[in-house]
């Protein structure tokens, strides 16, 4: 008597994908709390900034960085944000990364966008999630390693009622 032990292609692909992501991220061998630390969960803004930028000084980027985010977010689960930087985007002078940091989020570093001179324009746009009212920062890392930062306070209302 022979039993058929076939698995579907979908099951195999999902399993292999999950294992590949875990192995590539080096997370498979980590204990439970190490996963959260590796992903930046429950990390303070100060710790996240130190982890990302060390002690590099940040200049005020108000002259060249435009952070567009609503002052009042009626739904904290979907907050539109865009960051544009006035940069020549040449091989010797370009925006390397744009970070978005939400001070009050459980995971403060919301996103990091990597750019190259071929992008032609230093811009990013996304919908982010904000857990509560607080500052949202855009931090721009230029090709020479210098950092520019701008921040804006965003009030998250409960149910769109302004509360």
C-alpha positions as CSV (number, residue, x, y, z in Angstrom):
1,X,0.0,0.0,0.0
2,X,1.5,3.3,-1.1
3,X,0.5,6.7,0.4
4,X,0.6,9.8,-1.7
5,X,2.6,12.6,0.2
6,X,2.4,15.3,-2.4
7,X,2.2,18.9,-1.4
8,X,0.9,21.7,-3.6
9,X,3.2,24.1,-5.4
10,X,1.7,27.0,-3.5
11,X,2.5,25.3,-0.1
12,X,6.1,24.6,-1.2
13,X,6.6,28.2,-2.5
14,X,5.2,29.8,0.6
15,X,7.3,27.5,2.9
16,X,10.5,28.1,0.9
17,X,9.8,31.9,0.8
18,X,9.3,32.1,4.5
19,X,12.5,30.1,5.2
20,X,14.5,32.2,2.7
21,X,13.4,35.5,4.3
22,X,14.2,34.3,7.8
23,X,17.6,33.0,6.7
24,X,18.5,36.1,4.7
25,X,17.6,38.3,7.6
26,X,19.6,36.2,10.0
27,X,16.5,36.0,12.2
28,X,15.9,32.3,12.2
29,X,18.5,31.6,14.9
30,X,17.5,34.5,17.2
31,X,15.5,33.9,20.4
32,X,12.1,35.6,20.7
33,X,13.0,39.0,22.2
34,X,16.0,39.3,19.9
35,X,13.6,39.4,16.9
36,X,11.9,42.5,18.3
37,X,15.2,44.2,19.0
38,X,16.6,43.4,15.5
39,X,13.5,45.0,13.9
40,X,13.7,48.1,16.2
41,X,10.6,47.3,18.2
42,X,10.2,49.1,21.5
43,X,13.2,51.2,20.7
44,X,13.4,54.8,21.8
45,X,13.9,57.5,19.2
46,X,17.2,58.4,20.7
47,X,18.4,54.7,20.5
48,X,17.2,54.4,16.9
49,X,19.0,57.6,15.9
50,X,22.2,56.4,17.6
51,X,21.9,53.0,15.9
52,X,21.4,54.6,12.5
53,X,23.6,57.6,12.6
54,X,26.0,57.2,15.5
55,X,27.0,60.6,16.7
56,X,26.9,62.4,13.4
57,X,25.6,65.9,13.7
58,X,22.3,66.8,11.9
59,X,21.8,70.2,10.3
60,X,18.5,71.9,9.9
61,X,17.2,71.0,6.5
62,X,14.4,73.5,6.2
63,X,16.0,75.2,3.3
64,X,16.3,72.2,1.0
65,X,14.0,69.4,2.5
66,X,10.3,69.6,2.2
67,X,8.3,67.3,4.5
68,X,4.6,67.2,3.5
69,X,2.4,65.5,6.1
70,X,-1.0,66.6,7.4
71,X,-1.0,68.6,10.7
72,X,-4.1,66.5,11.8
73,X,-4.4,62.9,10.8
74,X,-8.0,61.7,11.0
75,X,-6.9,58.1,10.6
76,X,-3.6,57.2,12.2
77,X,-3.5,53.9,10.2
78,X,-3.2,55.8,6.9
79,X,-1.2,59.0,7.0
80,X,0.1,60.3,3.6
81,X,3.6,61.6,3.7
82,X,6.0,62.9,1.1
83,X,9.6,64.1,1.3
84,X,11.3,66.0,-1.5
85,X,14.9,67.4,-1.4
86,X,16.4,70.1,-3.5
87,X,19.5,68.2,-4.7
88,X,21.4,68.2,-8.0
89,X,21.4,64.3,-8.0
90,X,24.8,64.2,-9.8
91,X,27.3,61.3,-9.3
92,X,29.3,63.5,-6.9
93,X,26.4,65.2,-5.0
94,X,23.2,63.3,-4.4
95,X,20.7,62.1,-1.8
96,X,21.7,58.6,-0.6
97,X,18.8,57.9,1.8
98,X,15.6,59.4,3.1
99,X,14.5,58.2,6.5
100,X,11.0,58.8,8.0
101,X,11.0,58.6,11.8
102,X,7.8,58.8,14.0
103,X,8.8,59.7,17.6
104,X,5.9,58.0,19.3
105,X,5.6,54.8,17.3
106,X,6.6,51.5,18.8
107,X,9.0,51.1,15.9
108,X,10.2,54.7,15.4
109,X,12.0,54.2,12.0
110,X,9.0,54.0,9.7
111,X,10.8,53.7,6.4
112,X,14.1,54.2,4.6
113,X,14.3,55.0,0.9
114,X,17.6,54.4,-0.9
115,X,18.3,56.6,-3.9
116,X,21.0,57.0,-6.5
117,X,21.9,59.7,-9.0
118,X,20.0,57.9,-11.7
119,X,16.8,58.7,-9.8
120,X,17.0,62.2,-11.2
121,X,14.9,63.6,-8.4
122,X,15.1,63.1,-4.6
123,X,11.5,62.3,-3.7
124,X,9.6,59.7,-1.8
125,X,5.9,59.3,-1.0
126,X,4.1,56.7,1.1
127,X,1.2,56.1,3.6
128,X,2.5,55.5,7.1
129,X,1.0,54.5,10.3
130,X,1.1,56.7,13.4
131,X,0.2,55.2,16.8
132,X,-0.4,58.5,18.5
133,X,0.2,62.2,18.2
134,X,3.8,63.3,18.0
135,X,6.7,64.5,15.9
136,X,7.4,63.0,12.4
137,X,10.9,63.6,11.1
138,X,12.4,63.3,7.7
139,X,16.2,62.7,7.8
140,X,18.2,63.0,4.6
141,X,21.6,61.4,4.3
142,X,23.6,62.9,1.4
143,X,26.3,61.1,-0.6
144,X,29.1,62.9,1.4
145,X,27.6,61.5,4.7
146,X,26.1,64.8,5.9
147,X,22.6,64.7,7.5
148,X,19.7,67.1,7.1
149,X,16.6,66.9,9.3
150,X,13.2,68.5,9.5
151,X,10.3,67.6,11.7
152,X,6.7,68.4,12.0
153,X,4.1,67.7,14.8
154,X,1.2,65.6,13.7
155,X,-2.0,65.2,15.8
156,X,-3.7,61.9,15.4
157,X,-7.4,62.1,16.1
158,X,-9.6,59.3,17.4
159,X,-12.2,58.4,14.8
160,X,-11.7,61.7,13.0
161,X,-13.5,63.7,15.7
162,X,-10.5,65.8,16.8
163,X,-10.2,64.1,20.2
